[in-house]
Amino acid sequence: MTECTEYENKLWQRMSFKGNKVWVAMNEDKSFFEKDGKLLIKYGLEQDYEYLIKKENIKPLSQAIPKENRKKPKKSIEKNKNTKTNKNLISIYTDGASSGNPGPSGIGIYMIYNKRKKEISEFIGNSTNNIAELTAIKRGLEELKKFDIPVCVYTDSNYCLGVLTKNWKATANKELISEIKNLLDKFKDIQIIKVKGHAGVEENEIADRLATSAIK
């Protein structure tokens, strides 16, 4: 096991979670610090938000996958493969965060159009992580007033991708999903693209920071 590092009155140990290097909160005796039966992790020590995860998902640091060996994120749902090369493209990076799942939740949206950029960070009350992720997408789409400009929506949520583009059968959040689909239908050229979270995609990291900051 690696040595623990003290940061803001907590001990943190470097380990692996889903192939990513993370920091795990530890007790003074170097046992795992647990909250509600789960472990606290951070992707960066200076990150102001801690994630609760199942203990069995934490692995030794040696199991972390080096960045250069990770698979590049795949695109999904493309109505126009040339959209990304269009200078008039609107890019919307979205993320949702929930502390407790369900618990206090926030959304983060980072929008880019030509040289213009806009950040949205909003607290949405108590909800689940899936609701926060969906709400971020909905909120981003609602910001747009023109429907003839190509749009790319980026999300790191497999759930959102599934219920919005792959005809997954939704057992919850049906009304919210239907509202988003109605919004998507308004656009002449729109894509939803899956990005891997905490994989060094700068714009996605900004959306994550905006979402977690809204909770705090």
Secondary structure, DSSP 8 states (H G I E B T S, - for coil): ---EEEETTEEEEEEEETTEEEEEEE-TTSSB-EETTEEEEESSTT-S--EEE-GGGEE-GGG---GGGS--------S-TTGGG-TT-EEEEEEEEESSSSEEEEEEEEEEETTEEEEEEEEEEEE-HHHHHHHHHHHHHHT---SSS-EEEEE--HHHHHHHHS----SS-HHHHHHHHHHHTT-SSEEEEE--TTSS-HHHHHHHHHHHHHH-
